[in-house]
Amino acid sequence: MAKVIAVNISEKKGTIKKPVLHGEFKIDHGMVGDAHAGDWHRQVSLLGQESIDKMISMGAKDLTPGKFAENITTEGICLYELPVGTQLKIGDTIQEVTQIGKKCHHGCEIKNLTGDCIMPREGIFTKIIKEGQVKPGDDIVII
């Protein structure tokens, strides 16, 4: 069963996101209060705990949810194998996959530390189709 492990937010771009008790997600925006939110195709970022565990096995230390700047940390679903256009019910929301991976920004802290970063290959981005709240423990269902 796929589920949400953490919901993470940052007020400024280029900073690590911090876990919160829940997130409010709005159509044409993404996560309320997050620096990366806006009316574009990468409103919400997701990364699996399984991907984070790969980086830990490569020697990265102190990797906790939000360190890859993901809004939603998941478990039990292979995010990067979902085709663009896939819709997911996460908590109260419905989100549509818009992009798989992204280029690491210059000076990526994780890449500098380990020589690699998993987000460009295994992180995904979504836009909000139905707004609502997402919190740790919520189920993730492929529609």
Helices and strands as residue ranges (DSSP letters): E 3-9, E 18-20, E 23-26, E 30-31, E 44-48, H 49-57, E 72-75, G 79-81, E 87-90, E 93-100, H 109-114, H 119-122, E 124-130, E 132-134, E 140-142
